[in-house]
Amino acid sequence: MKIERVKGTRDLLPEEMARRRWVFERIREVFENFNFQEVLTPTFEYTELFKLRSGEEVVKQLYAFQDKGGRDVSLRPDMTSSVARLYVNQFQNAPKPIKWYYIANMFRYEEPQSGRYREFWQAGVELIGSDRVEADAEVIALFTQSYLAVGLEDFTVNIGDRILLDEFAKMLGVEDDIGLMRLIDKKDKMGRDEFVGALREFGLDDDGVEKVLSLIEIKGLPDEVLPKAEELFTSDKAKAEINRLYELVDLLDAYGVSRWVRIDLGIARGFDYYTSVVFEAIAPNDLGIGSIGGGGRYDNLIEVFGGKPTPATGFAIGIERLIPILEWKGLLPEIKLRPDVYVIPIGDEREVRKTTIEITQGLRDAGVRADIELTGRKLRKALDYAGKLGVPYVILVGKKDLEAGKVTLRDMETGEQKSIEKERAVEEILEILGV
């Protein structure tokens, strides 16, 4: 019986893992430069945690089950809820702000497609304890710098606002503001007629539909969009939020990332827990991949989980969406998965095998990536194998050479060989490699 891997999952081979590790390291470095500290929560939580505020669509996609004790648990579909739970459990009285980051795998039962899997990785941050616009600017600047750190420059960070959408729903007389936000969030996945039909289900007449269609077209450079927003919104709450967006844009300019910033009042984001500024990154591509990450402010979530009212904001970068775009643009480095030295015993004598190991381990102890022939291949086949690996240097250890205190160093590119002192084998390699 042949068992296949589960649909929506992947086997990541060494080359792929090396590229992912490179991306993780670049992002991790930026996170830590902004003084965010790494955390990791359990892979599964009580299902109730995700039902409370993750949103209707995410709850439908939960990998939910009962454990052997009959408790309802689910694999995490995102990290924000888990981090908020961690904060409520242990850190409510800690000095603020708390700045945490994570790089971890998530799980959602959704239909696999380009850049979307049922098991996927995210790199994200949560900044807990500040309601100031400076916190929004810090997080959005970090979000932008994270993409720049992996070499991506052709992208935009589109900023929207849930307060403005909520005020817009009130202007239209729509009671189900969350439902309207969910619909607006799906607009790019729907045809115009389908979207208009769905809008009418909220009781909107022709004028109301046109207003929604006009709203979602208000997007572009901040100095072009925000004046239009001022004309559209009349409530004091909306005007205060627009002023906050003006201040946010000004602060992002101070961070040096305004080149990538756009305003898009049609962004809602999929989670119900967002309360104010929301944002997402879009990188043009031919792969069918949309948003490559996003986030926003969630000032009510911690209270929902039983904590004291605490403001918070954060984001998550979709690794399964980012890496294909980096590959498509040729931005990932060429990573060679091979040892620098391959050590081959010639013969099966005990002293030959022991010396082979000693030289190999001496190279490793000195920081050289070294491998050893372990299958008992004859010399020619062992050299062929080293050639396929692309190993630049081979050390041959034979009985006759050892009797003279020597081993043979072979340059695999030129085929040249030379006899060297056994005791200087490690030192000789270090000199050649410039280590």
Beta strands, then each sheet from edge to edge (+ up, - down):
strand 1: 37-38
strand 2: 44-46
strand 3: 64-66
strand 4: 72-75
strand 5: 98-107
strand 6: 119-128
strand 7: 156-161
strand 8: 219-220
strand 9: 261-264
strand 10: 277-282
strand 11: 291-297
strand 12: 312-318
strand 13: 341-346
strand 14: 370-372
strand 15: 393-398
strand 16: 406-411
strand 17: 417-421
sheet 1: 1+ 5+ 6- 12+ 11- 10+ 7- 9- 8+
sheet 2: 2+ 4- 3+
sheet 3: 14+ 13+ 15+ 16- 17+
end
